[in-house]
Every structure is written in C-alpha cells, then in structure tokens.
Amino acid sequence: MPTPPPILHTVPPEVRTPRLLLRRPQPADAEALCAAIQASLPELQPWMFWAQTPPDLIATRDRLEDVAAEFDARRELRYHVWRVPEQAGVPLELIGSSGYHALDWRVPKGEIGYWIATAHAGQGYATEVTHALTELALHPAAEGGLGFCRLEIRCDPTNHRSARIPPTLGYTLDAHLVNDTVAANDPGQLRDTLIFSRTS
C-alpha cells in the first residue's frame, strides 16, 4: 500500500466549482448516494464493476465510514458531487462521485475517476468536476494545491462520453492497452483501456 503523506499535507474536504460542491463523503450521504446509483444502474453497469447489483443502504452507510477514513488517511480521496441549486433554501442534490485513487505519494501521482447520475448526464458536470480536480492536483502544494507531478484518467475507448473529457482538458493519450481488462458487466468479454495523463 502506498505510504500516505503526513496528515498536515492539506487536502481540502470541499472543492467548489461554478455549479457544484465536491465534498468528502460521510455516512449521512448513504441514502442520497443509493438513490443516485439506483436510478443510474443501466448506464453505470457497462463500465463500473461495483454497479452490477442494486445498492444496499446499510452496506453503503458502512462503506462510507471506511471511505471517509481512507480520505482522512490520504489513501483514497473520494468526493461526492452535489449540485448547488440556483434558488435559496433548496437542498443540495447528490449527482455523482469523483476523486483521486491509485495514489502514490512518493511521486506524487494519482488517477481521477468520475461518474454522473443519468438524470444529469450531458450537462457538462463531469467535465466541470474533472477540470476542478485536475487544477487542484497539479497546483503546487506550497500554493494550496496537491502538488502532483502526474495525473491520469483511464477509461474504456467505447465509453465515448468519458473518453471525450481528457482531451478537452489538455490530457495527452499515453497508451491504448489492448485486451487489458474484462467488461464490468460481462467477465467473458475482453476490453481495451485508454490511458490519458497530464504532468506538472
């Protein structure tokens, strides 16, 4: 397991974008998260191994305790994506998840993953989230960023929506790995992987 940095290494629990709030997960998010996943299962299942069965509320709440602990230990940095309503007094709506995984603080480097609930797809939210997390990751630590030297995005080339995002944000296609994995919803089907990167 990669050695995390000292806890004093600043990782913001919240990141704001023009339309969204990215926030460190907490067990209280479980109901909203389950609802977003449940409503999006048909679209998530071709790409996400964890989306093959409907979410369970109690298991999700327990898992979010672990996710929060991983965030605090700097081992995985997941954010829940909340849409900020234009009208005052309207509650936030959880519309997806993103964050940094495959972290190696020796470099340091990581990989961004993302998904947006089906009802909110096609509105640029995934690009907005990825742009914000890319800027945070590659900004120098001395200036409030994470100081990453390398940041990756990996996706299936047939996931066209996902594959369009990295080039629009200045990522370079490093590799197209043939027969690199299996389909999330069909382990008997081989799939390719695209690896995009940005470096500082």
N, C-alpha and C positions, 0 to 999 in steps of 0.2 A: 504494500500500500504506500502511495507517495507520502512523503513527510510533509505535513502541513506547515505553513509559516507560523511565526509567533502570532498569538491572538491579537496583539497590538497592530498587526497588519490590517489596515482599515478596509473592510468590505461593507458597503452601505446596506442596511436592511431594507431600504426603499430606494427605488430609482423612478423618477418621473419623466414622462415624455409628454408631448402636446396633448394626447388624448387618454393616456394610460397611467396607471400606477403599478409598478412591479414591486412586489412585497415578499419578504421572507415568509415561507409557509408556516402555518401554525395549525394545531389540531382543530381549531374552530372553523377552519376553511373546509372541512371534510364534506359537509352537505352540499355546499356550492360546487366543489370540485366534482363530486359524484354526479351531480346534475349535468354539468358541462360535458363530462365524459360520456354519460349515458346517452345524451342527445346527439353525440357525435360518433358513436361507435362504428357505423358503417363506413365513415370516411377515415377513421383512425386505424381500423383493423388491417388494411393492406400494408401499413408502414410501421406500426407500433406493436412490439411483442406483448407489452403489458395491457393492450386493449382488446385481447381476444375473448375476455369474459366480462360481463357487466360488473361494475364496481360494487363493492360491499362497503356500507357506511362505517361499520365498526372497524373493519380491517383498514380502511382508508384513514380513519382517525388515528389508529395506532401507528400506521406507516408515517403519517405526518409528524408524529413525535420524533421518529427516527430522522426524518428529512430535516427537521429543524435542528436537531443535534448535529447532523452532518454539516449543515450550514455554519453553525457556531464553531465547529472544529475545523472549518475551511477544507473539508474533504470533498464535498459536493456543494455547489452554490446554486440552488434552485430558487426561482422566483415564480410566484403566481401572478398572472396578468389580470388586472382589474380594469374594466372600462369606467372612466370617470364621467358621470352624467353631466350634461350641459346645464340642467336645472338644479338649483339648490334644493337640498332636502331629499333628493332621490338617492337611494343606496347604491354603492358600488356593485358592479356585476362581474363575477369571475368568468373570463372568456378564454382562458388558456394557461399555458405554462411555458417557461423558458429557463435559461440559466446556463451555467458552466459546469461541464463534467469532464471526465478523463483528465483531471488536473495533475500537473506535475510542477510543484513549486520550485524545483531545482532550476528550471529554465528561466522564468516560469512560463507555462503554457496551459491551454485548455481548449475545450471544444464547446461550441454553442449548439444547443438543441432547442426546438420550439414546436409548439402546436397551438392552433387556434380553433375554438369551437365552431362547428359547422355554421351556426346561425350568423357568425361574424366573419366568416371567410370572405376573401375577395375585397376587403376594405382597406388593405394595406397595413393591418395591425402587426402581422408577423415581420414585415419589413421594418416597421417603426420600432418594434421591440429589439430586433437584431441590430439595427443601427445604434440604438442606445447602449446595448451591452457591448458592442464592438468598440465604441468610443471609450467606454469606461475601462474595458480590459486593456486597451493599448495605450491609454494615457499614463504618463509616468506616475509612479507611486508617490513621489515627492510632491506632486501636484493634485493629489486626491484620486488618482486612478489606481488600477491594479498592477500596472507595470508589466503586463505580459509582453514577452518577446515573440510569441507565436499564438495565433488563434485559428482554429479550424472549424469548418462546417462540413459534415458528411451527410450524404443523402443518396437515395436510390435515383438513378437517372430517369426512371419512369415516373417519379414523383415530380411532375413538371412545375407545380406551384412552388414547391420547396427549392428546387434547383434553380429557379429564376432569381431567387433573393441574393445569393452571394455575389454574383457578378455585378448586380446593381449597386452593391456597397463596396466595390473595389477589391473583392477577393479574387485570387488567381486560382485557376484549376490546376492543381498539382498532379492529380492522378485519376485515372479511371480504372478501378480494380475490377477485373472480370471474374465472375463466379466467386465473389468474395464472401457471400453470406447466403442465407436462405430467406425466402419470403416470410414475413411475420405471420401471415395467415395461411401459409402452405409450406411446411418444412421440406416438402419434396421438390420444391421449385427453387433453383439457384437464382441469385440476384447479384447485380453489379453494385459497386459503390463509387460515388464521386467524392473526391477529397478537395475541398477548397481551403485556401489559407490567406491570412494577412499577417504580416510581421511588422515589428516596430524597428 
